[in-house]
Amino acid sequence: MLIPETLEFRTSSYSDRSDCVAIADVPGGAVVRDSQNPDREQLAFAAPEWVALLSTARP
């Protein structure tokens, strides 16, 4: 998966300000980072992994 140099992160409307992650869509998947520590390492998920995570996490 190719991750662009600059990413446009967004936070979920379900997140509160103290505990949330930020998500950026990338070709073929998504990148996740800690919104409280945006300079720390990011996690990249290929599309099938991201879909599986969301389907498990959503009620």
Contacts in CASP RR format, 6 or more apart in sequence:
PFRMAT RR
TARGET T0000
AUTHOR 0000-0000-0000
METHOD contacts of the structure
MODEL  1
MLIPETLEFRTSSYSDRSDCVAIADVPGGAVVRDSQNPDREQLAFAAPEW
VALLSTARP
1 26 0 8 1.000
1 27 0 8 1.000
1 28 0 8 1.000
1 29 0 8 1.000
1 44 0 8 1.000
1 46 0 8 1.000
2 26 0 8 1.000
2 27 0 8 1.000
3 26 0 8 1.000
3 31 0 8 1.000
3 44 0 8 1.000
4 26 0 8 1.000
4 27 0 8 1.000
7 24 0 8 1.000
7 26 0 8 1.000
7 31 0 8 1.000
8 24 0 8 1.000
8 25 0 8 1.000
9 22 0 8 1.000
9 23 0 8 1.000
9 24 0 8 1.000
9 31 0 8 1.000
9 33 0 8 1.000
9 35 0 8 1.000
9 38 0 8 1.000
10 22 0 8 1.000
10 23 0 8 1.000
10 24 0 8 1.000
11 20 0 8 1.000
11 21 0 8 1.000
11 22 0 8 1.000
11 23 0 8 1.000
11 35 0 8 1.000
12 20 0 8 1.000
12 21 0 8 1.000
12 23 0 8 1.000
15 21 0 8 1.000
15 35 0 8 1.000
18 36 0 8 1.000
20 35 0 8 1.000
20 36 0 8 1.000
21 32 0 8 1.000
21 33 0 8 1.000
21 34 0 8 1.000
21 35 0 8 1.000
22 32 0 8 1.000
22 33 0 8 1.000
22 34 0 8 1.000
22 35 0 8 1.000
22 38 0 8 1.000
23 30 0 8 1.000
23 31 0 8 1.000
23 32 0 8 1.000
24 30 0 8 1.000
24 31 0 8 1.000
24 33 0 8 1.000
26 44 0 8 1.000
28 46 0 8 1.000
28 47 0 8 1.000
29 44 0 8 1.000
29 45 0 8 1.000
29 46 0 8 1.000
29 47 0 8 1.000
29 49 0 8 1.000
29 50 0 8 1.000
30 44 0 8 1.000
30 45 0 8 1.000
30 47 0 8 1.000
30 50 0 8 1.000
31 42 0 8 1.000
31 43 0 8 1.000
31 44 0 8 1.000
31 45 0 8 1.000
32 42 0 8 1.000
32 43 0 8 1.000
32 44 0 8 1.000
32 45 0 8 1.000
33 40 0 8 1.000
33 42 0 8 1.000
33 43 0 8 1.000
34 40 0 8 1.000
45 53 0 8 1.000
END
